[in-house]
Amino acid sequence: MPHIHDAVDFCSEVFVVNGGKVLLRKHDKLGIWLSVGGHIELGEDPDEAAVREVKEEVGLDVKLYSDHDYSFLNDEHQTLLTNPQFVSRHRINDTHEHVAFIFFATSDSANLELSETEVTDDCKWFTSEELDDPKYGVRDDVKCYAKEALKKLSP
């Protein structure tokens, strides 16, 4: 999708947990392990983008994690969105930044169906111990989010 704004884009990232492991994908251009996710499209809420991006990139149906349920407040005037677990702002290059809504989610399946249009160098379900293994080189921020997702969503 084209950028909505020249200076900043809003994105949804999802740390998906299944069977005590968290899914990371190796970014094709950056060569680093990241969560599944991407740009929020015009007219789309961050939580809608999160679910859509996971389905498009890895073929999983997910349930976003929320530590509360106030859905009784939904009516014709408002719809409550799923709270992200973190929100970050990070520089992509000298002239562009992303604001990322970082969600945790569960999936009933670990079987990935990778997109033919989304390029991914690799996908892996990581244990907490593997996140710390230097051979993978998982960045500290990604490791932190992934471990928090495992803590909240593992049996």
C-alpha positions as CSV (number, residue, x, y, z in Angstrom):
1,M,0.0,0.0,0.0
2,P,1.3,3.5,-0.7
3,H,2.2,5.7,2.2
4,I,-0.7,7.7,3.6
5,H,1.6,10.6,4.6
6,D,5.1,11.5,3.6
7,A,6.5,11.9,7.1
8,V,4.7,9.2,9.2
9,D,2.6,6.1,8.7
10,F,0.5,4.2,11.3
11,C,1.1,0.5,11.5
12,S,-0.2,-2.5,13.4
13,E,2.2,-5.2,14.7
14,V,1.1,-8.5,16.1
15,F,3.0,-11.0,18.3
16,V,1.1,-14.2,17.7
17,V,1.3,-17.0,20.4
18,N,0.5,-20.7,19.9
19,G,1.6,-23.7,21.9
20,G,4.0,-21.7,24.1
21,K,5.8,-20.2,21.1
22,V,5.7,-16.7,19.5
23,L,5.8,-16.1,15.8
24,L,8.4,-13.9,14.2
25,R,9.1,-13.2,10.5
26,K,12.4,-12.2,9.0
27,H,11.9,-9.0,7.2
28,D,12.9,-9.3,3.5
29,K,14.6,-5.9,3.2
30,L,16.0,-5.4,6.7
31,G,17.0,-9.0,7.4
32,I,15.9,-8.8,11.0
33,W,13.3,-10.8,13.0
34,L,10.1,-8.8,13.5
35,S,6.5,-9.4,14.4
36,V,3.8,-9.8,11.7
37,G,2.2,-6.6,10.6
38,G,2.0,-3.6,8.3
39,H,0.4,-0.3,7.4
40,I,-3.1,0.6,8.6
41,E,-5.2,1.4,5.5
42,L,-7.5,4.4,5.2
43,G,-10.8,3.7,6.9
44,E,-9.3,0.9,8.9
45,D,-8.9,0.7,12.7
46,P,-5.6,-0.5,14.2
47,D,-7.1,-3.7,15.5
48,E,-8.7,-4.5,12.1
49,A,-5.4,-3.9,10.4
50,A,-3.7,-6.3,12.9
51,V,-6.1,-9.1,12.1
52,R,-5.9,-8.5,8.4
53,E,-2.1,-8.3,8.2
54,V,-1.7,-11.6,10.0
55,K,-4.2,-13.3,7.7
56,E,-2.5,-11.8,4.6
57,E,1.1,-12.4,5.6
58,V,1.0,-15.8,7.3
59,G,-2.6,-17.1,6.7
60,L,-3.5,-17.3,10.4
61,D,-6.8,-16.4,12.0
62,V,-6.1,-14.7,15.3
63,K,-7.8,-13.4,18.4
64,L,-6.4,-10.2,19.7
65,Y,-5.6,-10.2,23.4
66,S,-7.3,-7.7,25.7
67,D,-7.0,-7.6,29.5
68,H,-10.5,-6.3,29.9
69,D,-13.9,-6.4,28.2
70,Y,-15.9,-3.2,27.9
71,S,-17.8,-4.3,24.8
72,F,-21.1,-3.5,26.6
73,L,-20.2,0.2,25.9
74,N,-20.4,-0.4,22.2
75,D,-23.5,1.3,20.7
76,E,-24.5,3.3,17.6
77,H,-22.2,6.2,18.8
78,Q,-19.0,4.3,19.4
79,T,-17.1,1.0,19.1
80,L,-14.3,0.4,21.5
81,L,-11.1,-0.8,19.9
82,T,-8.8,-3.5,21.3
83,N,-6.1,-1.8,23.3
84,P,-2.6,-2.4,22.0
85,Q,-0.1,-3.6,24.5
86,F,2.5,-1.1,23.4
87,V,2.6,1.9,21.1
88,S,6.0,3.0,19.6
89,R,7.3,5.6,17.3
90,H,10.4,4.7,15.3
91,R,12.4,6.1,12.5
92,I,12.4,4.3,9.2
93,N,14.8,6.6,7.4
94,D,15.8,10.3,7.5
95,T,12.4,11.6,6.4
96,H,9.9,8.9,7.5
97,E,8.7,7.4,10.7
98,H,6.2,4.8,11.8
99,V,3.8,4.9,14.8
100,A,3.2,1.2,15.6
101,F,0.3,-0.2,17.6
102,I,1.7,-3.4,19.1
103,F,-0.8,-6.2,19.7
104,F,-0.6,-9.6,21.3
105,A,-2.8,-12.4,19.8
106,T,-3.4,-16.1,19.9
107,S,-4.0,-18.6,17.1
108,D,-5.6,-22.0,17.3
109,S,-3.2,-23.1,14.5
110,A,0.6,-23.0,14.0
111,N,0.3,-24.0,10.3
112,L,1.4,-21.0,8.2
113,E,0.3,-20.2,4.7
114,L,2.7,-17.6,3.6
115,S,1.5,-14.9,1.2
116,E,2.6,-15.1,-2.4
117,T,2.7,-11.3,-2.7
118,E,4.3,-10.5,0.7
119,V,8.0,-11.4,0.6
120,T,9.3,-13.0,3.8
121,D,12.8,-14.4,4.2
122,D,11.7,-16.8,7.0
123,C,9.1,-17.4,9.7
124,K,9.7,-19.2,12.9
125,W,7.8,-20.0,16.1
126,F,10.2,-19.1,18.9
127,T,10.4,-20.3,22.4
128,S,11.5,-17.9,25.1
129,E,14.9,-19.5,25.2
130,E,15.4,-19.2,21.5
131,L,14.6,-15.5,21.6
132,D,17.8,-15.2,23.7
133,D,20.0,-17.4,21.4
134,P,22.6,-15.1,19.8
135,K,22.5,-17.1,16.6
136,Y,19.1,-15.5,15.8
137,G,20.1,-12.0,16.7
138,V,16.6,-10.9,17.8
139,R,16.7,-7.2,18.7
140,D,16.1,-6.2,22.3
141,D,12.8,-4.4,21.7
142,V,11.4,-7.4,19.7
143,K,12.6,-9.8,22.3
144,C,10.9,-7.8,25.1
145,Y,7.5,-7.6,23.3
146,A,7.7,-11.3,22.3
147,K,8.5,-12.4,25.9
148,E,5.7,-10.3,27.3
149,A,3.3,-11.9,24.8
150,L,4.5,-15.4,25.9
151,K,4.0,-14.5,29.5
152,K,0.5,-13.2,29.0
153,L,-0.7,-15.8,26.5
154,S,1.1,-19.1,27.2
155,P,-0.7,-21.8,29.2
